Amino acid sequence: MIQISLTNEILKKILSIDENRISLKSIELPTMTTNRLRKNSKKKSSYASNKIEGNPLTEKQANEVIEKDEHRHLLKPEQEIRNYFLALNFLEEKIKHKEPFSKKMILEVQSLVEKGASKEKIGLRGPMPPGMLFAVYDSVTGKADYIPPEYSEIPELLDELVDYVNTTDDHPLIMAAIVHYQLVTIHPFEDGNGRTARLMSGYILDYYGYGFNGIGSLEEYFAYDSNEYYNSLQMGLPVLYYSGRNNPPHPEIWIHYFLHMVELYSKKVCEISIDAQENDLDGSLSYLSMKEQELLIFLINKKMFEFTPIHVSKILGVTNKTIINRCVNLTKSGFLLPNIVNQRIRSYSLSEFTKRNTKKILSKINFQQ
């Protein structure tokens, strides 16, 4: 496994990313807003990651493909976009259960990335016909850009990578960068290696708390200048895996690049979240009726952080059903959270978003009224 020396420059990048991560924790968004931003981010990632691989669709076309009826026939470029989006959804579920990084997960993700492709493109690559060499070729010159390790070494190399992830003391940002590099370099599949590498390094970031709430697209930064991205991965080394790519003499070239992209991405996520917090507070309040706004003011002023509709209905002199109906819309807008026991709502609580923005909420409602 490649060894990384923590230079001052690398440490500064990690510190900067951590500062952005801490800043983001102070920004609370309604669930509805967060879900909207996450879906938009997954769309952007699906477009950008495939763009790196030469997918010809525009971002608008990519978005349309994701929203298409899943049973409709898709052309190959469309299928690639849809597949990446599905793989992101798959990993989103895995992260909820904190499933450890594994060879099985890598294979599952690649099978999603290559869904609809021929059988030989799904799973670990096998032997080539006699006299033929497996290599990554330049689409223009036809020359070999990269000659990866022999197929017979792939299982052991993947086992080493999985063991590294599950036992290392490296910082998660360094770990994610190494996972990205190793999967591209081991090149375990006939196709889908780059996309799988980006997905799995993203999973590492999510797993260790550097997913930035699933908002924003790191892939967009890689795609901004794909030549810089590939040059950083290749590090000026010979095309043969065994001539230096297996143990690069200056891995900090890739690490610096990777951390710089994460730094830019994390800063952008903070900006997006701050804008969304302000704009969506106005938007969420605009969906509330006057009576729903009055109920929200009442709950905040009385510091009723948890309550039952029947208790509030008695205080306000209205029916229990009236309060329940108002709570439904307040919940949809992200101001309340239902407390569910045995699949039934027993009470409601003010959401963290509401508690952190009480002054703004009161000010905006009073101004509107």
Residue pairs with C-beta under 8 A, 6 or more apart in sequence:
1 160
1 161
1 164
1 178
1 182
2 178
2 181
2 182
2 247
2 248
2 251
3 251
4 10
4 170
4 174
4 178
4 251
4 252
4 255
5 252
6 174
7 252
9 256
10 174
10 252
10 255
10 256
10 259
13 173
13 256
13 259
13 260
13 262
13 263
14 171
14 173
14 174
14 259
16 263
17 173
17 210
17 259
17 262
17 263
17 266
20 212
20 263
20 266
20 267
20 269
20 270
21 209
21 210
21 212
21 266
23 270
24 212
24 213
24 266
24 269
24 270
24 273
26 356
27 270
27 273
27 274
27 277
28 277
28 351
28 352
28 353
28 356
28 357
29 37
29 213
29 273
29 276
29 277
29 280
29 334
29 353
30 280
30 284
30 333
30 334
30 335
30 351
30 353
31 334
31 351
32 284
32 332
32 333
32 334
33 276
33 277
33 280
33 284
33 334
34 213
34 214
34 215
37 213
37 214
37 215
37 272
37 273
37 276
38 213
38 214
38 215
41 214
41 215
41 216
41 217
42 85
42 88
42 89
42 214
43 62
43 63
43 66
43 85
44 59
44 217
44 219
44 220
45 84
45 88
45 202
45 217
45 218
45 219
45 220
46 62
46 66
46 81
46 82
46 84
46 85
46 88
47 57
47 59
47 62
47 63
47 81
48 217
48 219
48 220
48 222
48 223
49 84
49 194
49 195
49 198
49 199
49 219
49 222
49 223
50 57
50 62
50 77
50 80
50 81
50 84
50 195
51 223
51 226
52 194
52 219
52 222
52 223
52 226
52 229
53 80
53 194
53 195
54 139
55 62
55 77
55 80
55 81
56 77
57 65
57 77
57 78
57 81
61 78
62 81
65 74
65 78
65 81
65 82
66 81
66 82
66 85
68 74
68 78
68 82
70 82
74 82
74 116
76 116
79 115
79 116
80 113
83 112
83 113
83 114
83 115
83 116
84 113
84 195
84 199
86 112
86 115
87 109
87 112
87 113
87 195
87 199
88 199
90 108
90 109
90 112
91 109
91 199
91 202
91 203
91 206
92 214
94 105
94 203
95 203
95 206
95 207
95 211
98 207
99 105
100 166
101 162
101 165
101 166
101 179
101 200
101 203
101 204
101 207
102 162
103 155
103 158
103 159
103 162
105 200
105 203
106 158
106 162
106 183
106 188
106 196
106 200
107 123
107 124
109 196
109 199
109 200
110 122
110 123
110 188
110 189
110 192
110 196
111 122
111 123
113 192
113 195
113 196
113 199
114 121
114 122
114 189
114 191
114 192
117 191
120 126
120 190
121 189
121 190
121 191
121 192
122 189
123 189
124 151
124 154
124 155
124 188
124 189
125 134
125 151
125 154
125 187
125 188
125 189
125 190
126 151
127 151
127 152
128 134
128 151
133 144
133 147
134 147
134 148
134 151
134 190
135 144
135 145
135 146
135 147
135 148
135 239
136 144
136 145
136 146
136 147
136 148
136 187
137 143
137 144
137 145
138 144
138 145
144 239
145 239
146 187
146 234
146 239
146 241
146 245
147 239
147 240
147 241
148 185
148 186
148 187
148 241
149 157
149 186
149 187
149 241
149 242
149 246
154 186
154 188
157 182
157 186
157 188
158 186
158 188
161 179
161 182
161 183
161 186
164 175
164 178
165 175
165 179
165 204
168 175
170 178
172 204
172 205
172 207
172 208
172 209
172 210
173 205
173 210
173 258
173 259
173 262
174 255
175 204
175 208
176 201
176 202
176 204
176 205
176 208
176 210
176 258
176 262
177 201
177 254
177 255
177 258
177 259
179 197
179 200
179 201
179 204
180 197
180 198
180 200
180 201
180 258
181 197
181 233
181 251
181 254
183 193
183 196
183 197
183 200
183 201
184 193
184 194
184 197
184 233
185 233
185 241
185 245
185 246
187 193
189 196
198 218
198 219
198 222
202 211
202 218
205 211
205 218
205 262
206 214
210 262
210 266
212 265
212 266
212 269
213 269
213 273
215 269
215 272
215 273
216 265
216 266
216 268
216 269
216 272
217 265
218 261
218 262
218 265
220 265
221 261
221 264
221 265
222 229
222 261
223 229
228 257
229 257
232 253
232 254
232 256
232 257
232 258
233 254
234 245
235 248
235 250
235 251
235 253
235 254
236 253
237 243
237 244
237 245
237 248
238 244
238 245
248 254
277 357
281 357
281 360
281 361
281 364
282 364
284 333
284 334
284 335
285 293
285 333
285 361
285 364
285 365
285 368
287 329
287 332
287 333
288 296
288 329
288 330
288 333
289 326
289 329
290 369
291 326
292 326
292 329
292 330
293 365
293 368
293 369
295 312
295 316
295 323
295 326
295 327
295 330
296 330
296 335
296 354
296 361
296 365
297 362
297 365
297 366
298 304
298 312
298 316
299 307
299 312
299 350
300 350
300 354
300 358
300 361
300 362
301 362
304 312
304 350
305 349
305 350
305 355
306 339
306 347
306 348
306 349
306 350
307 347
307 348
307 349
308 346
308 347
308 348
309 320
309 323
309 324
309 327
309 348
310 320
310 323
312 323
313 319
313 320
313 322
313 323
316 323
327 336
327 338
327 348
330 336
330 348
331 337
331 338
331 348
334 351
334 353
334 354
335 350
335 351
335 353
335 354
335 361
336 348
336 349
336 350
336 351
336 354
337 348
337 349
337 350
337 351
338 345
338 347
338 348
339 345
339 346
339 347
339 348
339 349
340 346
354 361
